[in-house]
Amino acid sequence: MYSVMLISYISKFFEAGSKFISIMSFSLLKFLQNVVLPAPAVPNTKIALSIRVKKYFYQIIKKNTFI
């Protein structure tokens, strides 16, 4: 009885972990495409980059609060 509960708990944990990892890797890819790569075209790159990074991660957190 307990072993079945333990196995189901572990499988749920790994399922959530894999979902989280896939979202993180996808968001990292989108982050590289949208924020890091176009940055040199912007004047005052450091300031513009930090603002874009903050906006981008705020959007990711808002989208993925179900985890």
Number of C-alpha atoms within 10 A of each C-alpha: 5 7 8 9 10 11 11 12 12 12 12 12 11 12 12 13 13 12 11 14 12 12 14 14 11 12 15 13 11 13 17 12 11 14 17 13 10 12 16 12 8 11 10 10 13 12 11 14 18 13 12 17 16 10 12 17 14 11 11 14 11 10 10 11 7 6 9
